[in-house]
Amino acid sequence: MAFCCHHSSLKSLQTTYSAMKNEATEPSSPERFETRAVHTGHDYVAGTGAIIPPVYLTSTFEYGNEGGFDYTRSGNPNFRLLERTLASLESAQHATVFGSGVAAITAVVSTLKSGDLVLAEENIYGCTFRLFAQVFEKFGVKIIYTDLSDPANFELIKTHQPTLVWIESPTNPLLKILDIQAIADAAHQQNSLLLVDNTFASSYLQRPLELGADLSLLSTTKYSNGHSDALGGVVCTNHDEWQDKMIFAQKALGLQPSPFDSWLILRGVKTQSLRMERHSSNALELARFLEQQTSARRVLYPFLESHPQYEIAIRQMRSGSGIVTVDFDWDLEQTLQFVESLRYFPKAESLGGIESLCCHPASMTHAAIPKATREAVGITDSLVRFSVGIENIVDLLDDIRQALAKI
């Protein structure tokens, strides 16, 4: 396998992303995303002049306080500040924070009852699949999987009339882009609700509620926080009744985050726009290198012109985010050798931090999914997922080259 040295112009990429940023739709607010990310959630500092609100490391509160707090499991100033900020950034009236992305998923699915049906995108997050299959199925919640990148399958929404349609866009790890507006329209025609897992896009790049979704769910561990040092999740909505359900789940099921993690995530959100622009520009250049300069079977990135849903991606996303997935068409041994030879891409399951990471989905994030099911949707043993950080792209490409040279 031969590789030649090729670097796209960083200046050209910056120009491209500046144009994308200018074309992106901003929510109806006098302030732009970046300003709201910095200045929303600045309460509970009266009498101190603190520029950044403190961490409220207390389990209980004296009865009758102005904020109406009583016990941190049912509310804390750090939760409320983060919720206000995330609601603003997602163009939502309400947001409820949880202890992790899986806790947020649990909060939503716990509202369903025996006999309720969920129609889900087939390329779904491994932990979501596991929750449905090993936890909620035994309580009578039914789930059907289908390829919702194919509009022909929207007919299944009409046929089954599910309680909830569950999608991710981009999906994990195959980066399929689903037409959120079209799926929302199809769901609403049957009085079904649409949930979009927005984790891979982030609030900066995509706002599902503006596209018609009823619920936008994120693992705030990832791009919201961006520093790989706190766990969190959030469910955002414009439905008052769903907000009540999420508050109940947060309290009754004990799904609340810690005050300190909430503080860390609120800190991270303030730089989300800057980070996402760098993640996206780095990832696009890496994707172009892998597509043009290697013999990989396929390279998947939403803003590559070769992506099957490229037109949808550029319509509903500000830029392509920081994940690149590639199928090198190797055997398992070669794939693992490559992954373990990387210097700046540690082998790890998470994503969305300032540092680059590398994941082998078949043996890591999607190991809970049966092999036949994984391979049927394209998650082969030779599939590698890169979470591209904010390092210098030249160093990242050099690292990829030296690892490829060992295969």
N, C-alpha and C positions, 0 to 999 in steps of 0.2 A: 504494500500500500504506500503510495507516494503522497507527500504533502508539500505544498509550496507556501511560501510566506505571503500573506495577503492581509492588509489592514484597511478597513473602510475609513473614510475620513471622519474623524470625530467632529470636525466643524460641520460637515454635512449632516451628520446625525443630530447635532444640536439644533441646526436650522429646521430639520424635519420635525423634531419634537416640539419646537417652539410653535410651529404652524399648527400641529395637532392640538396643542394646549389652547391656542387662540380660538380654534374652531369648536372646542368642547363646550357643551351646554352647561351653564352655571345655574344652580337653583335660584328661584326668585328671592333674592335677599340683597340688601344694600351692600353687604360685604361679600368678598370672594372667599373661596374655600380656604386659602392660606391664612387669611386674616381671622376667619372664624376658628380655625384650628388653634391659633395662638391665643385668642382673646375670649372664647367661650369657656364656661366653667371656671369662673374666677370669683367665687363667693366664699363665705365663711372665713373672711380675713379681716373683718371689722375690728377696729381697735388695735391692730398690729401693723398695718401697712404692708403686710407680706405680699410680694409680687407673685409668688407661687403659693397656693394654699397648702397647708401642712398635711401630714398624714395623721388621720384620726385612729390611732391604735387603741381603741377602747371597745370592749364587748358590750357595754351597757351605758345608758344615758339617764340623767336625772329627769324624772317625769315633768312635763310641762314646758320643755324647752321650745324656743322659737321654731326650730326646724321640724318639730314633731317626731324626733328620733326617740326610740326606746331601747332597741336591742339590735346589734349590728347584723344579725341574720336577716332582719326585716328592714334594713336600711342603715346607711352610713353616709356622712357628707362626701366621702371620696367616691362612693357609688354614684351619688346624685350628680356630682360634677362631671364624671365620665359619661354618664347617661345623657346629660344635656348636650355635651359636646358631640357625641356620636350621633345623636338624633339630628343635630344641625347638619353634620357632614353627610349624613345619608338622606337628607331631605325628608325626614320623618317627624311626625308629631311626638312619637314615643320611642324610647329605647330602654331595654332592661338588660343589665350586665350580669354575667354569670362567671363561675370559677374556671371555665374552660370552654373551648368550642364544643366539645362533646356534652358538657353540661347544658349549653344552649340548645343543642339538638334534643337532649333528653327533656328539657322544659317544653319544647313544642310537641314532641311525640306523646308526652304524658297527658296532654289534653285530649287525646283520641280515646275512643271507647271500643270495646269488643265489637267486631263487625265492620268498623271503619276501614276504608280502603285508601291506600296511598299509591299513586302512580308516579314512579320515579325514573329518572334518567338512568340508563343501564351502567354508565361509567360513573359510579358514585364512590365517594370517599369510603375507604375500607372500614373505618370505625362506624360510619353511618350504616353500612351494610351489616356489620356485626351487631349493632344495637337492634336493628329490625329483626334479624334472623335469630339471635340468641336471647334477646330480652323481651321485646314487645310482641313478637309472634305468639309466644305462649300465653299472652293476655288477650289474644284474639284480634290483634291489629294485622290486617292483610296488606301485602305489598306486591305490586306488579312492576317489573322492570321493562323498559323499552328504549329504543334509540330515538330520543326526542330532537336530535339534530336533523332527522328526516321528517318533514312536514306531513308526510303520509300517515305517520303514526299519531298525529294529533287526533285522528279519528277515534283512537282508543279512549281519549278523554270523554268523548261523547258516548261511546259504548259502555264504559264502566262507571262514569259519573263519580269519580273519586272524591273523597272528602278533601284531600290535599294532593296537589301536584308538587313534586319535590325535584328541584334541579340544581345543578351547579353550572356556572359559566364564568370563566373557563373550567372545564372538568379536571379532575385529578385522577390520573396523571396525563391523560391523552390530550388535554387542552382543546377539547371540542367546544365550539362556541354555539350556544343555543339562542334562538331568537326569542328573547324575553317577552317583548311586546306581543308577538304572535301567540306564544304559549299562554300568556296572561289572558288574551282575548278568548282563546279556545276554552280555557278553564272557567272563565267567568260566564260564558254562555251556558255552562252546565251547573252554575252556582258552586263551583269548586274554587278553592283558594290556591294561590301559587306562592310557594316559598322558593327563594333563590339563595343558595349558599354563595355569598359574594367574597369569600376568603381570598381566592386566587387573584381577583381583580383589585380589591381594596376600595374603600369609599372614595378615594381620589380619582380613580380611573373609571368607575362605573357606579351608578346609583339605581338599583333595581326598582325601587318604589316609583321613580320617575318614569319607568318603562312599563308600569302596570302591575308589578308584583304586589302581593299583600303583605309578605313578610320578607325581610332581608336579614340573613343570619351571617355572622362572621366569627371566625376564630380570631379574636383580637390579639392572641399570642403572636400572630404572624405580622402582616404589614402594618396593622394599626399601631402596635407597639414597636416592632422593628429592631429590637435589640436582644432578642433571645434570652430574656431574663425574667419573664413573667408570663403566667397563664391567664387566659381570659376568653370570654365569649360574649356576644351581644345579639339580641333579637330586636330589630327595628320595625315599626309598623305605624300606619295611620289609623288603625282600627282601635277604638277605645276598648272594646271587649277583649281583644287580644292582649292589649296592655294589661288589663286586669288579670288575665290568665297567666301572663308571664310574671307579674308581681307575686301572684299566689305560688307559682312554681318555685320562684327564687326563695321564698320564705318557707313554704311547707315541705319542700323536698330538700332543703338545705343546699341549694345550688349556688349560693352567693360566692362572690370572689373575696379575696382578702383586701382590706383597705390599702395595704402597701402595694399589692399588684395593681389595683385600680389607679393608684398614684403614678406608678411606673408607666402604665399604658397611656394615661393622660399626658405624661411627659413626652412619650414617644409620638403621639398623634401630632404634636406641634410641628414636627419635621416630616410628616408623612409625604407632603407634596414634593419636597426636595429629594427625599429618598426614592420615591416612585419614579421620578423622572430619570434618575441615575440607574435604578434597577432596569427600567425599560430600555434605555439607550444601550446599556451593556448587554442586555439579553438579546436585543435585536442584532447587534454586531456578532455575538457568539453564534446565534442561529444562522446568520448568513455565512459565517466561516464554516460551520459544520455542513451546511447544505452545499456550498460551492467547492470546498477544499478537502472533503473526505468522501469515502464511498459508502456512507451510511445509507441504510435502506430508506429511511424517511426521517425528516427533521420537522418537528411540530412547534410552531410559535404563532400566536394569533395574528401578528402584524407582518408575517412573511406572505408575499403575494401567492405563494404556493399553498397556503393553508386552505383547506376545503371550505371554511366559513369566513374567509378573509373579509368579504364585503360586509357581513354582519358585524364582525369584530370592529372594523373601523367606523361603523355606524353607531354602535352602542358603547364603545370603550374610548377613553381618551388616548391611551397608548396600550402597548401589548403586555405590560407587567413584567415580572422578573423570572418567569419559569420557562425553561426550554426543555423539551422532551425529545429524545433521539433513540431510534432503534438502529443499532450498529450492525445487526445481522450477524452476530457472533454466537458462539456457544456460551453456556453459562460460565465456564471456567475463564474464557477470554474476557467476558464482560466484567466479572468480579476482579480480575487482574487489573483491568483498566481503572476501575473505580478506586481500587486500593493503591494505585500508583499516583493518584492526584495529590498535589501538595496544598493547593489553595481551596480545594473542594472537599472538606472532610465528609466522610460517609455518615450521614445523619438523617433522621426521619423528618425533621421539621423544615420550615422554609420561611422566607419573608424577613430574615434578619439582615443586618448590614453586611454580614460575612457570607460568602458563597458556601453552598453545601451541595452534596451529591447524594442521590438516593437511588437504590435499586428496588423499584416497587414490588416486584414479584417475591422478593425475600424479606421486604420490610413493610411498607405502608399497606400493601394489599395481600400480605401473606394469609390473612384470615379468609380471603375469598378463594374458593376451590380453584385448582389449577385450570380445569377445563373452562370454568366461567371466566377466569382472568384472560385466558388466551382467546376466547371467543370474542372478546371486546378489544383485543389488541395489546394486552399487557403481557408481553412475551418475556422470556428469560434474558433477552438481549436489550431490553428497554432500560434506559437510564434517564433520570429526571434531574436537571440542574436547577438549583435555586441560585440565581446569579446575584451576587452582592454588589456593593458600591466601590469595590477596589478598582485599581487602574485596569482597564480592559486589556492593555498590552500584556500585563503580567498574567491575567487569566488565560488569554489565548496561548501564551507560551507554555503554561502549565498543561493545557489540553494537548498541545503538540508533543511534549515530552512523554506524556502518558500514552498517547497513540503510537509513538515510536517503539514502545515496548511490546506491542501486540504483534 
